[in-house]
Amino acid sequence: MARIKFSSSIDLIKYPVTTIKTNLLLENNQYTFLVDPKLNKGSIKKVIEFLFDVSVIKVNSCNLPKKKRRVGQFTGVRPRYKKVIVKLAKDNKIDLFSTN
């Protein structure tokens, strides 16, 4: 099994999604992240377990569509992401928000 480097794995997870719906999922010990679209479920599980030192039970993922963006007369495309919902074991928790 290949070793995971911290510097490369931190770049694979873009940021956590914080909406009303994802805050309701936190009660069920499910966390939502946007990740690199090239990752598969197995590698997402390994990266989350490595970065946050938790045990992952289940990974649900969906590819978000490209979105057009217009700035003045120029049009472009926003980058693609994959949305991932990760379910953790009962005794595990990820501290997303600093209490300081």
C-alpha positions as CSV (number, residue, x, y, z in Angstrom):
1,M,0.0,0.0,0.0
2,A,1.3,3.4,-0.9
3,R,2.1,6.0,1.7
4,I,0.0,9.1,1.8
5,K,1.8,12.4,2.1
6,F,0.2,15.2,4.1
7,S,1.1,18.0,1.6
8,S,-0.5,16.2,-1.4
9,S,-3.6,15.0,0.5
10,I,-4.5,18.4,1.9
11,D,-4.7,19.7,-1.7
12,L,-7.2,17.0,-2.7
13,I,-9.9,18.2,-0.3
14,K,-11.0,21.7,-1.4
15,Y,-13.2,22.8,1.6
16,P,-16.1,21.6,3.7
17,V,-19.7,22.5,2.6
18,T,-21.6,24.5,5.2
19,T,-25.3,24.9,4.4
20,I,-28.4,24.4,6.4
21,K,-28.8,20.9,4.9
22,T,-25.3,19.8,5.7
23,N,-25.6,21.2,9.2
24,L,-28.6,18.8,9.7
25,L,-26.4,16.0,8.4
26,L,-23.8,16.7,11.2
27,E,-26.4,15.3,13.7
28,N,-26.1,11.9,11.9
29,N,-22.3,12.1,12.0
30,Q,-22.1,12.9,8.3
31,Y,-19.7,15.5,6.9
32,T,-19.8,17.1,3.4
33,F,-16.7,18.2,1.5
34,L,-15.9,19.3,-2.0
35,V,-13.0,17.3,-3.4
36,D,-11.0,16.9,-6.6
37,P,-13.2,15.2,-9.2
38,K,-10.5,12.7,-10.1
39,L,-10.7,10.9,-6.7
40,N,-12.7,7.7,-6.3
41,K,-14.5,6.6,-3.1
42,G,-11.6,4.4,-1.9
43,S,-9.0,7.2,-2.2
44,I,-11.4,9.7,-0.6
45,K,-11.9,7.3,2.4
46,K,-8.1,7.0,2.8
47,V,-7.5,10.7,2.6
48,I,-10.2,11.6,5.2
49,E,-9.0,8.9,7.5
50,F,-5.4,10.1,7.2
51,L,-6.0,13.8,7.6
52,F,-8.6,13.8,10.4
53,D,-7.6,10.5,12.2
54,V,-11.1,9.1,12.1
55,S,-12.7,5.8,10.8
56,V,-15.0,6.2,7.8
57,I,-17.9,3.9,7.4
58,K,-19.5,5.1,4.2
59,V,-18.8,7.5,1.3
60,N,-21.4,8.9,-1.0
61,S,-20.3,11.1,-3.9
62,C,-21.8,13.0,-6.8
63,N,-20.2,15.0,-9.6
64,L,-21.4,18.6,-9.8
65,P,-22.0,20.0,-13.2
66,K,-19.9,22.7,-14.8
67,K,-21.3,26.2,-14.4
68,K,-20.8,29.1,-16.8
69,R,-19.5,32.3,-15.4
70,R,-19.6,35.7,-17.2
71,V,-17.4,38.7,-16.3
72,G,-18.3,41.6,-18.6
73,Q,-18.2,40.4,-22.1
74,F,-16.1,37.4,-21.4
75,T,-17.6,34.0,-20.6
76,G,-15.8,31.1,-19.0
77,V,-16.5,28.0,-17.0
78,R,-16.1,27.6,-13.2
79,P,-14.0,24.6,-12.1
80,R,-15.6,21.3,-11.5
81,Y,-15.8,19.6,-8.1
82,K,-17.1,16.4,-6.6
83,K,-19.4,16.6,-3.6
84,V,-18.7,13.9,-1.0
85,I,-20.8,13.0,2.0
86,V,-18.7,11.0,4.5
87,K,-20.3,9.0,7.4
88,L,-18.1,8.4,10.4
89,A,-18.2,5.8,13.1
90,K,-20.2,6.7,16.2
91,D,-17.2,7.6,18.5
92,N,-15.5,9.8,15.8
93,K,-15.9,13.5,15.2
94,I,-14.3,16.1,13.0
95,D,-13.9,19.5,14.5
96,L,-14.6,21.8,11.5
97,F,-15.2,25.0,13.4
98,S,-12.7,26.5,15.9
99,T,-14.1,27.2,19.3
100,N,-11.4,29.8,20.2
